[in-house]
Amino acid sequence: MPTVIHRRVAACREGRDPTCLGRMASGWAVMGDPQVLRGYCLLLPDPVPPHLNDMEAVHRAQFLGDMAALGDAVLAVTGALRVNYAMYGNLAPALHAHVFPRFADEPEFARTGHPWVYDWSAAPVFDPNTHGMLFAALQQALAPRPL
């Protein structure tokens, strides 16, 4: 049974996902929708396994390396204090990684909590006009560097 993750990966493959930053070795880097924290991204593996432990060691290492590279890009572009990483798969039982920038100016109630303390329904929906500069900066930060 396809999950929201499977559908989103299919949309990235077909060029239909406006949040898609681009292809990485293990999958797709996308901006979060909603943007609960400015620069929130996800890494979606392609193909999509049920969870990390179902991957062969080499693919697992690539996915985790890509997750860290996406975190490096988010950190560099947003000026965040740190990056939080999360993989659950309880709601959508398919591997995906959340990459959350965390900022020094977050409200006191949220500063030391996980990002689910925020009201996600009130967060800005990804919009190419609103988030276009951030999107372009993340794409550039993720672009392969010449050797």
N, CA, C and O atoms as CSV, one atom per row, in Angstrom:
chain,resi,resn,atom,element,x,y,z
A,1,MET,N,N,0.846,-1.190,0.000
A,1,MET,CA,C,0.000,0.000,0.000
A,1,MET,C,C,0.885,1.244,0.000
A,1,MET,O,O,1.667,1.441,0.930
A,2,PRO,N,N,0.777,2.065,-1.002
A,2,PRO,CA,C,1.613,3.267,-1.075
A,2,PRO,C,C,1.281,4.258,0.041
A,2,PRO,O,O,0.119,4.458,0.396
A,3,THR,N,N,2.320,4.862,0.575
A,3,THR,CA,C,2.170,5.874,1.619
A,3,THR,C,C,2.336,7.255,0.999
A,3,THR,O,O,2.608,7.393,-0.194
A,4,VAL,N,N,2.168,8.265,1.830
A,4,VAL,CA,C,2.417,9.636,1.389
A,4,VAL,C,C,3.875,9.782,0.930
A,4,VAL,O,O,4.165,10.565,0.026
A,5,ILE,N,N,4.777,9.038,1.545
A,5,ILE,CA,C,6.191,9.087,1.153
A,5,ILE,C,C,6.358,8.506,-0.247
A,5,ILE,O,O,7.046,9.095,-1.081
A,6,HIS,N,N,5.740,7.364,-0.513
A,6,HIS,CA,C,5.796,6.765,-1.855
A,6,HIS,C,C,5.238,7.730,-2.906
A,6,HIS,O,O,5.815,7.888,-3.982
A,7,ARG,N,N,4.115,8.368,-2.583
A,7,ARG,CA,C,3.501,9.302,-3.535
A,7,ARG,C,C,4.392,10.523,-3.771
A,7,ARG,O,O,4.478,11.037,-4.886
A,8,ARG,N,N,5.040,10.969,-2.720
A,8,ARG,CA,C,5.908,12.138,-2.874
A,8,ARG,C,C,7.156,11.797,-3.682
A,8,ARG,O,O,7.603,12.607,-4.495
A,9,VAL,N,N,7.717,10.627,-3.473
A,9,VAL,CA,C,8.862,10.175,-4.274
A,9,VAL,C,C,8.454,10.075,-5.746
A,9,VAL,O,O,9.201,10.499,-6.627
A,10,ALA,N,N,7.276,9.518,-6.010
A,10,ALA,CA,C,6.791,9.427,-7.386
A,10,ALA,C,C,6.653,10.817,-8.000
A,10,ALA,O,O,7.002,11.015,-9.164
A,11,ALA,N,N,6.150,11.776,-7.232
A,11,ALA,CA,C,6.011,13.148,-7.731
A,11,ALA,C,C,7.379,13.765,-8.022
A,11,ALA,O,O,7.528,14.504,-8.996
A,12,CYS,N,N,8.376,13.471,-7.190
A,12,CYS,CA,C,9.741,13.972,-7.451
A,12,CYS,C,C,10.286,13.368,-8.740
A,12,CYS,O,O,10.846,14.080,-9.574
A,13,ARG,N,N,10.125,12.064,-8.904
A,13,ARG,CA,C,10.594,11.396,-10.123
A,13,ARG,C,C,9.980,12.016,-11.375
A,13,ARG,O,O,10.642,12.154,-12.403
A,14,GLU,N,N,8.705,12.386,-11.273
A,14,GLU,CA,C,7.957,12.909,-12.422
A,14,GLU,C,C,8.066,14.426,-12.553
A,14,GLU,O,O,7.484,15.007,-13.470
A,15,GLY,N,N,8.802,15.075,-11.653
A,15,GLY,CA,C,8.955,16.523,-11.709
A,15,GLY,C,C,7.707,17.289,-11.307
A,15,GLY,O,O,7.515,18.430,-11.725
A,16,ARG,N,N,6.851,16.665,-10.492
A,16,ARG,CA,C,5.589,17.288,-10.093
A,16,ARG,C,C,5.596,17.846,-8.668
A,16,ARG,O,O,4.585,18.397,-8.233
A,17,ASP,N,N,6.682,17.723,-7.941
A,17,ASP,CA,C,6.715,18.185,-6.552
A,17,ASP,C,C,7.436,19.526,-6.493
A,17,ASP,O,O,8.652,19.575,-6.675
A,18,PRO,N,N,6.705,20.622,-6.240
A,18,PRO,CA,C,7.341,21.945,-6.228
A,18,PRO,C,C,8.319,22.149,-5.078
A,18,PRO,O,O,9.106,23.096,-5.095
A,19,THR,N,N,8.277,21.264,-4.071
A,19,THR,CA,C,9.204,21.379,-2.943
A,19,THR,C,C,10.507,20.631,-3.187
A,19,THR,O,O,11.420,20.696,-2.365
A,20,CYS,N,N,10.605,19.917,-4.314
A,20,CYS,CA,C,11.766,19.069,-4.579
A,20,CYS,C,C,13.007,19.901,-4.878
A,20,CYS,O,O,13.065,20.622,-5.874
A,21,LEU,N,N,13.985,19.789,-4.007
A,21,LEU,CA,C,15.252,20.498,-4.177
A,21,LEU,C,C,16.153,19.791,-5.178
A,21,LEU,O,O,16.943,20.432,-5.871
A,22,GLY,N,N,16.035,18.474,-5.255
A,22,GLY,CA,C,16.838,17.731,-6.207
A,22,GLY,C,C,17.147,16.329,-5.742
A,22,GLY,O,O,16.818,15.916,-4.630
A,23,ARG,N,N,17.796,15.615,-6.648
A,23,ARG,CA,C,18.158,14.211,-6.426
A,23,ARG,C,C,19.477,14.148,-5.668
A,23,ARG,O,O,20.420,14.878,-5.974
A,24,MET,N,N,19.529,13.283,-4.694
A,24,MET,CA,C,20.760,12.956,-4.000
A,24,MET,C,C,21.042,11.485,-4.311
A,24,MET,O,O,20.197,10.811,-4.901
A,25,ALA,N,N,22.183,10.990,-3.934
A,25,ALA,CA,C,22.540,9.611,-4.271
A,25,ALA,C,C,21.521,8.607,-3.754
A,25,ALA,O,O,21.236,7.617,-4.427
A,26,SER,N,N,20.966,8.848,-2.564
A,26,SER,CA,C,20.052,7.885,-1.951
A,26,SER,C,C,18.581,8.200,-2.156
A,26,SER,O,O,17.727,7.369,-1.846
A,27,GLY,N,N,18.268,9.372,-2.668
A,27,GLY,CA,C,16.864,9.731,-2.796
A,27,GLY,C,C,16.681,11.187,-3.176
A,27,GLY,O,O,17.444,11.744,-3.966
A,28,TRP,N,N,15.654,11.792,-2.598
A,28,TRP,CA,C,15.249,13.148,-2.959
A,28,TRP,C,C,15.280,14.064,-1.744
A,28,TRP,O,O,14.795,13.701,-0.673
A,29,ALA,N,N,15.850,15.247,-1.914
A,29,ALA,CA,C,15.795,16.293,-0.898
A,29,ALA,C,C,14.602,17.181,-1.235
A,29,ALA,O,O,14.482,17.668,-2.360
A,30,VAL,N,N,13.731,17.387,-0.267
A,30,VAL,CA,C,12.556,18.226,-0.454
A,30,VAL,C,C,12.423,19.186,0.717
A,30,VAL,O,O,12.882,18.901,1.823
A,31,MET,N,N,11.794,20.321,0.463
A,31,MET,CA,C,11.467,21.227,1.560
A,31,MET,C,C,10.187,20.729,2.212
A,31,MET,O,O,9.317,20.161,1.552
A,32,GLY,N,N,10.088,20.945,3.494
A,32,GLY,CA,C,8.903,20.534,4.227
A,32,GLY,C,C,7.701,21.388,3.895
A,32,GLY,O,O,7.814,22.589,3.646
A,33,ASP,N,N,6.566,20.755,3.896
A,33,ASP,CA,C,5.310,21.455,3.706
A,33,ASP,C,C,4.376,20.955,4.790
A,33,ASP,O,O,3.808,19.868,4.686
A,34,PRO,N,N,4.222,21.755,5.826
A,34,PRO,CA,C,4.500,23.177,5.966
A,34,PRO,C,C,5.923,23.472,6.431
A,34,PRO,O,O,6.661,22.577,6.844
A,35,GLN,N,N,6.281,24.738,6.354
A,35,GLN,CA,C,7.578,25.203,6.823
A,35,GLN,C,C,7.455,25.580,8.301
A,35,GLN,O,O,7.480,26.756,8.662
A,36,VAL,N,N,7.324,24.570,9.131
A,36,VAL,CA,C,7.122,24.794,10.566
A,36,VAL,C,C,8.329,25.517,11.173
A,36,VAL,O,O,8.173,26.303,12.108
A,37,LEU,N,N,9.506,25.258,10.657
A,37,LEU,CA,C,10.723,26.004,10.971
A,37,LEU,C,C,11.347,26.371,9.629
A,37,LEU,O,O,11.432,25.529,8.734
A,38,ARG,N,N,11.776,27.603,9.485
A,38,ARG,CA,C,12.299,28.098,8.213
A,38,ARG,C,C,13.481,27.249,7.750
A,38,ARG,O,O,14.535,27.229,8.385
A,39,GLY,N,N,13.284,26.547,6.627
A,39,GLY,CA,C,14.325,25.686,6.091
A,39,GLY,C,C,14.136,24.209,6.406
A,39,GLY,O,O,14.994,23.390,6.078
A,40,TYR,N,N,13.022,23.864,7.038
A,40,TYR,CA,C,12.723,22.458,7.336
A,40,TYR,C,C,12.702,21.661,6.037
A,40,TYR,O,O,12.029,22.035,5.077
A,41,CYS,N,N,13.450,20.556,6.020
A,41,CYS,CA,C,13.547,19.700,4.833
A,41,CYS,C,C,13.359,18.234,5.221
A,41,CYS,O,O,13.357,17.874,6.398
A,42,LEU,N,N,13.204,17.406,4.193
A,42,LEU,CA,C,13.137,15.961,4.374
A,42,LEU,C,C,14.015,15.300,3.328
A,42,LEU,O,O,14.249,15.850,2.252
A,43,LEU,N,N,14.496,14.115,3.661
A,43,LEU,CA,C,15.185,13.262,2.704
A,43,LEU,C,C,14.294,12.041,2.508
A,43,LEU,O,O,13.961,11.334,3.460
A,44,LEU,N,N,13.914,11.808,1.247
A,44,LEU,CA,C,13.041,10.699,0.886
A,44,LEU,C,C,13.845,9.684,0.088
A,44,LEU,O,O,14.332,10.013,-0.994
A,45,PRO,N,N,13.999,8.474,0.582
A,45,PRO,CA,C,14.805,7.490,-0.146
A,45,PRO,C,C,14.107,7.038,-1.427
A,45,PRO,O,O,12.879,7.028,-1.515
A,46,ASP,N,N,14.907,6.669,-2.400
A,46,ASP,CA,C,14.365,6.157,-3.664
A,46,ASP,C,C,15.257,5.026,-4.141
A,46,ASP,O,O,16.384,5.264,-4.576
A,47,PRO,N,N,14.757,3.781,-4.064
A,47,PRO,CA,C,13.408,3.344,-3.708
A,47,PRO,C,C,13.142,3.469,-2.203
A,47,PRO,O,O,14.060,3.649,-1.404
A,48,VAL,N,N,11.863,3.367,-1.845
A,48,VAL,CA,C,11.426,3.588,-0.463
A,48,VAL,C,C,11.316,2.256,0.281
A,48,VAL,O,O,10.448,1.443,-0.037
A,49,PRO,N,N,12.192,2.024,1.273
A,49,PRO,CA,C,12.044,0.826,2.114
A,49,PRO,C,C,11.135,1.143,3.306
A,49,PRO,O,O,10.887,2.313,3.599
A,50,PRO,N,N,10.644,0.120,3.986
A,50,PRO,CA,C,9.810,0.371,5.160
A,50,PRO,C,C,10.551,1.123,6.271
A,50,PRO,O,O,9.987,2.017,6.902
A,51,HIS,N,N,11.807,0.760,6.508
A,51,HIS,CA,C,12.586,1.461,7.533
A,51,HIS,C,C,14.079,1.250,7.279
A,51,HIS,O,O,14.479,0.439,6.444
A,52,LEU,N,N,14.874,1.989,8.010
A,52,LEU,CA,C,16.322,2.013,7.820
A,52,LEU,C,C,16.934,0.619,7.918
A,52,LEU,O,O,17.856,0.297,7.168
A,53,ASN,N,N,16.443,-0.195,8.815
A,53,ASN,CA,C,17.019,-1.516,9.045
A,53,ASN,C,C,16.746,-2.505,7.917
A,53,ASN,O,O,17.302,-3.603,7.908
A,54,ASP,N,N,15.903,-2.129,6.976
A,54,ASP,CA,C,15.654,-2.968,5.802
A,54,ASP,C,C,16.653,-2.712,4.681
A,54,ASP,O,O,16.644,-3.415,3.671
A,55,MET,N,N,17.505,-1.723,4.847
A,55,MET,CA,C,18.452,-1.363,3.792
A,55,MET,C,C,19.751,-2.144,3.945
A,55,MET,O,O,20.177,-2.452,5.058
A,56,GLU,N,N,20.372,-2.459,2.819
A,56,GLU,CA,C,21.709,-3.050,2.852
A,56,GLU,C,C,22.666,-1.994,3.414
A,56,GLU,O,O,22.415,-0.796,3.286
A,57,ALA,N,N,23.740,-2.432,4.024
A,57,ALA,CA,C,24.664,-1.535,4.720
A,57,ALA,C,C,25.155,-0.390,3.835
A,57,ALA,O,O,25.207,0.751,4.294
A,58,VAL,N,N,25.509,-0.659,2.600
A,58,VAL,CA,C,26.025,0.386,1.724
A,58,VAL,C,C,24.956,1.438,1.430
A,58,VAL,O,O,25.262,2.629,1.376
A,59,HIS,N,N,23.696,1.008,1.238
A,59,HIS,CA,C,22.607,1.958,0.973
A,59,HIS,C,C,22.228,2.724,2.238
A,59,HIS,O,O,21.890,3.906,2.179
A,60,ARG,N,N,22.287,2.055,3.357
A,60,ARG,CA,C,22.023,2.706,4.647
A,60,ARG,C,C,23.049,3.806,4.892
A,60,ARG,O,O,22.694,4.919,5.282
A,61,ALA,N,N,24.313,3.495,4.664
A,61,ALA,CA,C,25.377,4.492,4.864
A,61,ALA,C,C,25.185,5.679,3.921
A,61,ALA,O,O,25.392,6.826,4.315
A,62,GLN,N,N,24.792,5.405,2.682
A,62,GLN,CA,C,24.565,6.490,1.720
A,62,GLN,C,C,23.406,7.381,2.167
A,62,GLN,O,O,23.496,8.606,2.087
A,63,PHE,N,N,22.321,6.767,2.634
A,63,PHE,CA,C,21.162,7.532,3.095
A,63,PHE,C,C,21.544,8.417,4.281
A,63,PHE,O,O,21.210,9.601,4.308
A,64,LEU,N,N,22.235,7.850,5.247
A,64,LEU,CA,C,22.636,8.628,6.431
A,64,LEU,C,C,23.630,9.725,6.060
A,64,LEU,O,O,23.586,10.818,6.627
A,65,GLY,N,N,24.526,9.443,5.113
A,65,GLY,CA,C,25.453,10.470,4.634
A,65,GLY,C,C,24.724,11.591,3.914
A,65,GLY,O,O,25.048,12.764,4.098
A,66,ASP,N,N,23.737,11.236,3.091
A,66,ASP,CA,C,22.937,12.254,2.402
A,66,ASP,C,C,22.124,13.080,3.394
A,66,ASP,O,O,21.959,14.287,3.216
A,67,MET,N,N,21.620,12.429,4.434
A,67,MET,CA,C,20.874,13.151,5.458
A,67,MET,C,C,21.769,14.203,6.116
A,67,MET,O,O,21.343,15.337,6.331
A,68,ALA,N,N,23.001,13.827,6.432
A,68,ALA,CA,C,23.941,14.770,7.037
A,68,ALA,C,C,24.305,15.888,6.059
A,68,ALA,O,O,24.434,17.044,6.462
A,69,ALA,N,N,24.471,15.552,4.778
A,69,ALA,CA,C,24.775,16.572,3.762
A,69,ALA,C,C,23.619,17.556,3.620
A,69,ALA,O,O,23.839,18.758,3.470
A,70,LEU,N,N,22.393,17.052,3.667
A,70,LEU,CA,C,21.229,17.947,3.634
A,70,LEU,C,C,21.233,18.835,4.874
A,70,LEU,O,O,20.938,20.027,4.788
A,71,GLY,N,N,21.563,18.259,6.021
A,71,GLY,CA,C,21.678,19.046,7.248
A,71,GLY,C,C,22.756,20.116,7.141
A,71,GLY,O,O,22.563,21.238,7.611
A,72,ASP,N,N,23.889,19.781,6.526
A,72,ASP,CA,C,24.950,20.783,6.310
A,72,ASP,C,C,24.429,21.950,5.483
A,72,ASP,O,O,24.702,23.109,5.797
A,73,ALA,N,N,23.675,21.643,4.420
A,73,ALA,CA,C,23.122,22.683,3.553
A,73,ALA,C,C,22.121,23.548,4.318
A,73,ALA,O,O,22.151,24.774,4.218
A,74,VAL,N,N,21.243,22.912,5.075
A,74,VAL,CA,C,20.243,23.648,5.862
A,74,VAL,C,C,20.940,24.555,6.870
A,74,VAL,O,O,20.562,25.715,7.033
A,75,LEU,N,N,21.938,24.035,7.532
A,75,LEU,CA,C,22.687,24.811,8.521
A,75,LEU,C,C,23.357,26.017,7.878
A,75,LEU,O,O,23.278,27.130,8.399
A,76,ALA,N,N,24.015,25.794,6.747
A,76,ALA,CA,C,24.735,26.880,6.069
A,76,ALA,C,C,23.787,27.958,5.546
A,76,ALA,O,O,24.082,29.150,5.644
A,77,VAL,N,N,22.666,27.544,4.999
A,77,VAL,CA,C,21.758,28.491,4.351
A,77,VAL,C,C,20.908,29.260,5.355
A,77,VAL,O,O,20.664,30.452,5.172
A,78,THR,N,N,20.460,28.598,6.403
A,78,THR,CA,C,19.536,29.239,7.345
A,78,THR,C,C,20.238,29.989,8.468
A,78,THR,O,O,19.625,30.835,9.119
A,79,GLY,N,N,21.510,29.696,8.707
A,79,GLY,CA,C,22.187,30.297,9.847
A,79,GLY,C,C,21.667,29.758,11.169
A,79,GLY,O,O,21.767,30.422,12.200
A,80,ALA,N,N,21.116,28.563,11.136
A,80,ALA,CA,C,20.556,27.948,12.344
A,80,ALA,C,C,21.655,27.689,13.374
A,80,ALA,O,O,22.840,27.627,13.045
A,81,LEU,N,N,21.238,27.544,14.606
A,81,LEU,CA,C,22.135,27.225,15.712
A,81,LEU,C,C,22.593,25.770,15.640
A,81,LEU,O,O,23.740,25.453,15.956
A,82,ARG,N,N,21.682,24.891,15.219
A,82,ARG,CA,C,21.959,23.460,15.089
A,82,ARG,C,C,20.899,22.854,14.187
A,82,ARG,O,O,19.953,23.530,13.781
A,83,VAL,N,N,21.062,21.583,13.879
A,83,VAL,CA,C,20.077,20.848,13.097
A,83,VAL,C,C,19.662,19.619,13.900
A,83,VAL,O,O,20.503,18.918,14.461
A,84,ASN,N,N,18.358,19.368,13.946
A,84,ASN,CA,C,17.823,18.144,14.544
A,84,ASN,C,C,17.416,17.206,13.415
A,84,ASN,O,O,16.907,17.644,12.382
A,85,TYR,N,N,17.643,15.919,13.621
A,85,TYR,CA,C,17.291,14.894,12.644
A,85,TYR,C,C,16.288,13.945,13.294
A,85,TYR,O,O,16.401,13.630,14.479
A,86,ALA,N,N,15.309,13.493,12.515
A,86,ALA,CA,C,14.312,12.574,13.067
A,86,ALA,C,C,13.860,11.597,11.994
A,86,ALA,O,O,13.626,11.972,10.846
A,87,MET,N,N,13.742,10.329,12.394
A,87,MET,CA,C,13.182,9.279,11.540
A,87,MET,C,C,12.223,8.482,12.404
A,87,MET,O,O,12.629,7.894,13.406
A,88,TYR,N,N,10.968,8.457,12.029
A,88,TYR,CA,C,9.983,7.719,12.814
A,88,TYR,C,C,9.299,6.645,11.981
A,88,TYR,O,O,9.496,5.454,12.225
A,89,GLY,N,N,8.510,7.044,11.015
A,89,GLY,CA,C,7.814,6.073,10.184
A,89,GLY,C,C,6.602,5.447,10.845
A,89,GLY,O,O,6.103,4.427,10.370
A,90,ASN,N,N,6.119,6.033,11.928
A,90,ASN,CA,C,4.953,5.483,12.607
A,90,ASN,C,C,3.652,5.873,11.910
A,90,ASN,O,O,2.752,5.048,11.754
A,91,LEU,N,N,3.560,7.123,11.497
A,91,LEU,CA,C,2.364,7.603,10.809
A,91,LEU,C,C,2.390,7.194,9.341
A,91,LEU,O,O,1.399,6.693,8.809
A,92,ALA,N,N,3.523,7.409,8.698
A,92,ALA,CA,C,3.728,6.967,7.309
A,92,ALA,C,C,4.799,5.879,7.364
A,92,ALA,O,O,5.987,6.197,7.421
A,93,PRO,N,N,4.404,4.598,7.349
A,93,PRO,CA,C,5.368,3.508,7.531
A,93,PRO,C,C,6.266,3.293,6.310
A,93,PRO,O,O,6.203,2.275,5.621
A,94,ALA,N,N,7.087,4.287,6.086
A,94,ALA,CA,C,8.067,4.262,4.998
A,94,ALA,C,C,9.222,5.151,5.433
A,94,ALA,O,O,9.003,6.216,6.008
A,95,LEU,N,N,10.440,4.725,5.164
A,95,LEU,CA,C,11.603,5.486,5.606
A,95,LEU,C,C,11.580,6.896,5.023
A,95,LEU,O,O,11.332,7.088,3.833
A,96,HIS,N,N,11.839,7.854,5.865
A,96,HIS,CA,C,12.081,9.242,5.477
A,96,HIS,C,C,12.740,9.918,6.671
A,96,HIS,O,O,12.536,9.513,7.816
A,97,ALA,N,N,13.528,10.944,6.397
A,97,ALA,CA,C,14.243,11.643,7.458
A,97,ALA,C,C,13.846,13.119,7.464
A,97,ALA,O,O,13.855,13.785,6.428
A,98,HIS,N,N,13.501,13.609,8.644
A,98,HIS,CA,C,13.201,15.022,8.844
A,98,HIS,C,C,14.502,15.740,9.210
A,98,HIS,O,O,15.295,15.231,10.001
A,99,VAL,N,N,14.714,16.906,8.640
A,99,VAL,CA,C,15.903,17.720,8.920
A,99,VAL,C,C,15.391,19.091,9.362
A,99,VAL,O,O,14.900,19.877,8.551
A,100,PHE,N,N,15.515,19.361,10.666
A,100,PHE,CA,C,14.953,20.572,11.259
A,100,PHE,C,C,16.050,21.551,11.681
A,100,PHE,O,O,16.875,21.214,12.531
A,101,PRO,N,N,16.075,22.754,11.104
A,101,PRO,CA,C,16.971,23.777,11.641
A,101,PRO,C,C,16.386,24.282,12.958
A,101,PRO,O,O,15.171,24.433,13.089
A,102,ARG,N,N,17.246,24.535,13.915
A,102,ARG,CA,C,16.806,25.074,15.196
A,102,ARG,C,C,17.506,26.397,15.424
A,102,ARG,O,O,18.706,26.530,15.181
A,103,PHE,N,N,16.740,27.380,15.896
A,103,PHE,CA,C,17.210,28.749,15.962
A,103,PHE,C,C,17.255,29.271,17.390
A,103,PHE,O,O,16.455,28.867,18.234
A,104,ALA,N,N,18.182,30.158,17.650
A,104,ALA,CA,C,18.333,30.747,18.978
A,104,ALA,C,C,17.122,31.602,19.357
A,104,ALA,O,O,16.835,31.779,20.541
A,105,ASP,N,N,16.418,32.127,18.367
A,105,ASP,CA,C,15.294,33.018,18.655
A,105,ASP,C,C,13.939,32.303,18.678
A,105,ASP,O,O,12.897,32.954,18.604
A,106,GLU,N,N,13.946,30.973,18.779
A,106,GLU,CA,C,12.675,30.258,18.896
A,106,GLU,C,C,12.023,30.608,20.233
A,106,GLU,O,O,12.716,30.951,21.191
A,107,PRO,N,N,10.690,30.524,20.300
A,107,PRO,CA,C,10.013,30.801,21.573
A,107,PRO,C,C,10.521,29.884,22.685
A,107,PRO,O,O,10.904,28.741,22.434
A,108,GLU,N,N,10.518,30.385,23.884
A,108,GLU,CA,C,11.038,29.643,25.034
A,108,GLU,C,C,10.414,28.251,25.156
A,108,GLU,O,O,11.122,27.286,25.444
A,109,PHE,N,N,9.100,28.131,24.941
A,109,PHE,CA,C,8.424,26.847,25.098
A,109,PHE,C,C,8.934,25.797,24.104
A,109,PHE,O,O,8.829,24.597,24.360
A,110,ALA,N,N,9.480,26.241,22.981
A,110,ALA,CA,C,9.886,25.314,21.925
A,110,ALA,C,C,11.390,25.094,21.852
A,110,ALA,O,O,11.846,24.136,21.229
A,111,ARG,N,N,12.149,25.955,22.470
A,111,ARG,CA,C,13.599,25.952,22.291
A,111,ARG,C,C,14.257,24.613,22.612
A,111,ARG,O,O,15.201,24.213,21.931
A,112,THR,N,N,13.784,23.935,23.614
A,112,THR,CA,C,14.400,22.661,23.999
A,112,THR,C,C,13.505,21.456,23.679
A,112,THR,O,O,13.842,20.322,24.017
A,113,GLY,N,N,12.388,21.703,23.041
A,113,GLY,CA,C,11.473,20.620,22.693
A,113,GLY,C,C,11.667,20.146,21.269
A,113,GLY,O,O,12.451,20.716,20.510
A,114,HIS,N,N,10.956,19.114,20.921
A,114,HIS,CA,C,10.988,18.637,19.549
A,114,HIS,C,C,10.069,19.514,18.699
A,114,HIS,O,O,9.215,20.210,19.249
A,115,PRO,N,N,10.218,19.498,17.388
A,115,PRO,CA,C,9.426,20.393,16.535
A,115,PRO,C,C,7.919,20.139,16.559
A,115,PRO,O,O,7.157,20.961,16.050
A,116,TRP,N,N,7.478,19.037,17.128
A,116,TRP,CA,C,6.048,18.776,17.189
A,116,TRP,C,C,5.362,19.580,18.289
A,116,TRP,O,O,4.144,19.487,18.445
A,117,VAL,N,N,6.128,20.380,19.065
A,117,VAL,CA,C,5.493,21.269,20.035
A,117,VAL,C,C,4.856,22.463,19.338
A,117,VAL,O,O,4.000,23.134,19.914
A,118,TYR,N,N,5.268,22.731,18.101
A,118,TYR,CA,C,4.682,23.822,17.331
A,118,TYR,C,C,3.305,23.434,16.797
A,118,TYR,O,O,2.985,22.253,16.666
A,119,ASP,N,N,2.511,24.432,16.495
A,119,ASP,CA,C,1.211,24.210,15.861
A,119,ASP,C,C,1.437,24.107,14.356
A,119,ASP,O,O,1.517,25.120,13.660
A,120,TRP,N,N,1.539,22.881,13.864
A,120,TRP,CA,C,1.838,22.650,12.451
A,120,TRP,C,C,0.740,23.182,11.543
A,120,TRP,O,O,1.013,23.580,10.411
A,121,SER,N,N,-0.495,23.194,12.022
A,121,SER,CA,C,-1.596,23.685,11.189
A,121,SER,C,C,-1.512,25.196,10.988
A,121,SER,O,O,-2.111,25.726,10.052
A,122,ALA,N,N,-0.782,25.891,11.846
A,122,ALA,CA,C,-0.624,27.343,11.719
A,122,ALA,C,C,0.668,27.722,10.998
A,122,ALA,O,O,0.896,28.902,10.730
A,123,ALA,N,N,1.509,26.753,10.683
A,123,ALA,CA,C,2.796,27.027,10.024
A,123,ALA,C,C,2.565,27.428,8.566
A,123,ALA,O,O,1.597,26.994,7.942
A,124,PRO,N,N,3.457,28.258,8.031
A,124,PRO,CA,C,3.304,28.660,6.624
A,124,PRO,C,C,3.435,27.464,5.689
A,124,PRO,O,O,4.349,26.650,5.823
A,125,VAL,N,N,2.518,27.375,4.750
A,125,VAL,CA,C,2.566,26.347,3.714
A,125,VAL,C,C,3.681,26.720,2.746
A,125,VAL,O,O,3.872,27.898,2.444
A,126,PHE,N,N,4.424,25.717,2.254
A,126,PHE,CA,C,5.473,26.013,1.276
A,126,PHE,C,C,4.854,26.739,0.094
A,126,PHE,O,O,3.842,26.313,-0.464
A,127,ASP,N,N,5.489,27.848,-0.274
A,127,ASP,CA,C,5.043,28.648,-1.415
A,127,ASP,C,C,6.273,29.087,-2.194
A,127,ASP,O,O,7.166,29.716,-1.625
A,128,PRO,N,N,6.342,28.768,-3.495
A,128,PRO,CA,C,7.521,29.143,-4.284
A,128,PRO,C,C,7.811,30.643,-4.266
A,128,PRO,O,O,8.971,31.048,-4.333
A,129,ASN,N,N,6.775,31.466,-4.177
A,129,ASN,CA,C,7.006,32.913,-4.133
A,129,ASN,C,C,7.596,33.344,-2.796
A,129,ASN,O,O,8.535,34.139,-2.752
A,130,THR,N,N,7.053,32.825,-1.724
A,130,THR,CA,C,7.517,33.174,-0.381
A,130,THR,C,C,8.868,32.545,-0.059
A,130,THR,O,O,9.739,33.196,0.520
A,131,HIS,N,N,9.041,31.288,-0.433
A,131,HIS,CA,C,10.229,30.531,-0.052
A,131,HIS,C,C,11.232,30.369,-1.191
A,131,HIS,O,O,12.181,29.594,-1.072
A,132,GLY,N,N,11.034,31.086,-2.284
A,132,GLY,CA,C,11.867,30.919,-3.470
A,132,GLY,C,C,13.348,31.172,-3.244
A,132,GLY,O,O,14.183,30.407,-3.727
A,133,MET,N,N,13.689,32.232,-2.521
A,133,MET,CA,C,15.112,32.529,-2.290
A,133,MET,C,C,15.755,31.451,-1.422
A,133,MET,O,O,16.883,31.032,-1.683
A,134,LEU,N,N,15.050,31.007,-0.403
A,134,LEU,CA,C,15.549,29.944,0.463
A,134,LEU,C,C,15.695,28.647,-0.330
A,134,LEU,O,O,16.690,27.937,-0.187
A,135,PHE,N,N,14.705,28.342,-1.164
A,135,PHE,CA,C,14.726,27.157,-2.017
A,135,PHE,C,C,15.960,27.183,-2.926
A,135,PHE,O,O,16.690,26.196,-3.015
A,136,ALA,N,N,16.185,28.305,-3.591
A,136,ALA,CA,C,17.330,28.436,-4.514
A,136,ALA,C,C,18.654,28.317,-3.773
A,136,ALA,O,O,19.592,27.697,-4.274
A,137,ALA,N,N,18.739,28.904,-2.588
A,137,ALA,CA,C,19.974,28.827,-1.801
A,137,ALA,C,C,20.242,27.388,-1.364
A,137,ALA,O,O,21.391,26.947,-1.368
A,138,LEU,N,N,19.200,26.658,-0.990
A,138,LEU,CA,C,19.374,25.248,-0.608
A,138,LEU,C,C,19.799,24.420,-1.816
A,138,LEU,O,O,20.681,23.569,-1.700
A,139,GLN,N,N,19.188,24.654,-2.966
A,139,GLN,CA,C,19.584,23.940,-4.176
A,139,GLN,C,C,21.054,24.184,-4.482
A,139,GLN,O,O,21.787,23.255,-4.821
A,140,GLN,N,N,21.481,25.429,-4.363
A,140,GLN,CA,C,22.887,25.758,-4.657
A,140,GLN,C,C,23.809,25.085,-3.646
A,140,GLN,O,O,24.870,24.580,-4.013
A,141,ALA,N,N,23.415,25.075,-2.382
A,141,ALA,CA,C,24.244,24.439,-1.350
A,141,ALA,C,C,24.341,22.929,-1.552
A,141,ALA,O,O,25.327,22.307,-1.158
A,142,LEU,N,N,23.318,22.344,-2.167
A,142,LEU,CA,C,23.302,20.901,-2.404
A,142,LEU,C,C,23.945,20.507,-3.736
A,142,LEU,O,O,24.206,19.328,-3.976
A,143,ALA,N,N,24.200,21.492,-4.599
A,143,ALA,CA,C,24.726,21.205,-5.932
A,143,ALA,C,C,26.089,20.525,-5.820
A,143,ALA,O,O,26.911,20.896,-4.983
A,144,PRO,N,N,26.317,19.527,-6.674
A,144,PRO,CA,C,27.626,18.856,-6.649
A,144,PRO,C,C,28.751,19.852,-6.950
A,144,PRO,O,O,28.614,20.737,-7.794
A,145,ARG,N,N,29.816,19.685,-6.264
A,145,ARG,CA,C,30.988,20.532,-6.466
A,145,ARG,C,C,31.938,19.879,-7.458
A,145,ARG,O,O,32.140,18.666,-7.413
A,146,PRO,N,N,32.525,20.669,-8.356
A,146,PRO,CA,C,33.517,20.062,-9.281
A,146,PRO,C,C,34.728,19.562,-8.514
A,146,PRO,O,O,35.104,20.126,-7.486
A,147,LEU,N,N,35.333,18.501,-9.023
A,147,LEU,CA,C,36.531,17.927,-8.374
A,147,LEU,C,C,37.773,18.692,-8.748
A,147,LEU,O,O,38.867,18.353,-8.296
